[in-house]
Amino acid sequence: MKIIDVIASKAKTGFFFDDQKAIKKHAVQNGATYTGKPLTKGFNAVRQAGEAISVMILLEDGQIAYGDCAAVQYSGAGGRDPLFLAKDYIPIIEEQIKPMLIGRELDSFKELAEEVDDFINPVTRKKMHTAVRYGVTQAILDGVAKSKNMIMAEVVADEYGTTVSDEEIPIFMQSGDDRYNNVDKMILKGADVLPHGLINNVKLKLGEEGELLEKYVMWIRDRVEEIRDVDDYQPVIHLDVYGTIGNIFNNDYDKMVKYFKELEEAAYPLKLRIEGPIDMEERTAQMEALKELCRRLDEEEIHVEIVADEWCNTFEDIKYFADNKAGHMIQIKTPDLGGINNTIEAVMYCKEKGIGAYQGGTCNETDRSARVCVHLAMATNPIQILAKPGMGVDEGYMIVYNEMQRILAIKKLRDRRADI
């Protein structure tokens, strides 16, 4: 099946682009926005509407495959590619990607995805923006699936030697700033992992000695017990703190380990994960800091899992952190890896190294990129997958959960027919 045309259209995401540096330094929340001057290159405000690009591939039999180019909420932070605006990148897709794809056979996802992901823009002499590679490879996977009368998860499993899961993968919901009402929604819906929490401000969310976060953890614990439907419901508490714990303790490991012990006790009997406890603002230093923090927690038998995120963006970064055990779990933030072929490889690599693979992403994606990511997860079986896009809980969970159930139903049908 050949590609006969490529079309790009502007799109909106499920959330916003936020200037993380400004939020950490001085920006003040003002309703749904922030007051303050942006500090990251490309931003004209601390918060701006999220943008994406839909890439559609026209197949010779008239079918249309598509994927969405999207970038993370905190674009330009932690070593990531710059702000992704549709007006800047639609011309690049039309001038550089379109001629590359027209006339190509859709017989191998892996081969064509790797070619797109490795493509060097002759103008910039660099790889394409991660968002471009992300969306175009989604469309390629969809195209190969359509050409072979398969679902996307089956294509991934077939080409990478895995098996499509016949069980649900735990879904992690994120609350945004409405971290109390949204927790109630999560509990009522039976979230496997919750609530993310968006703990990105010391004064308002963490506390100068971590006291606000500790109270919040205890509140989650108590709220689960209070409103859960079944007695054995025990979700994992997973909180993203954006390096703020390191900030309040001046990166003192002894103080941080002591604090994690207090958080572990506050969460009991629920399991606790802390994402991004420290931000060293440089890759090597970040790896070494998380490695040391994990070593100390393990040595003292404190059962709080550290999740690597910042400065662990690309597939090479993930291998570097996994090789050094810099994190009990690594977030594979799907848009940051560029081509979705890298997400597949990253999950498989973490599992091989005995490191927890969290197939994440961002609230700033689209419904399409979220659905494609469910297929990747069902074919590679990470420990958890992020409900996305948006911060409203209901919508992102619905999109991810429903797509997962469709895949499970199709898998059951395929297995039943294979036994006949």
Secondary structure, DSSP 8 states (H G I E B T S, - for coil): -BEEEEEEEEEEEEEEEE-HHHHHHT-EEETTEEES---STT-SSSEEEEEEEEEEEEETTS-EEEEEE---TTTTSTT------HHHHHHHIIIIIHHHHTT-B-S-HHHHHHHHHH-EETTTTEE--HHHHHHHHHHHHHHHHHHTT--HHHHHHHHHT----SS---EE---TT-TTHHHHHHHHHT-SEEEE-----IIIII-TTSHHHHHHHHHHHHHHHHH-SSTT---EEEEE-TTHHHHHTTT-HHHHHHHHHHHHHHHTTS-EEEE-----SSHHHHHHHHHHHHHHHHHTT--EEEEE-TT--SHHHHHHHHHTT--SEEEE-GGGGSSHHHHHHHHHHHHHTT-EEEE---TTS-HHHHHHHHHHHHHH--SEEE--SSSSSHHHHHHHHHHHHHHHHHHHHHHHHHH-
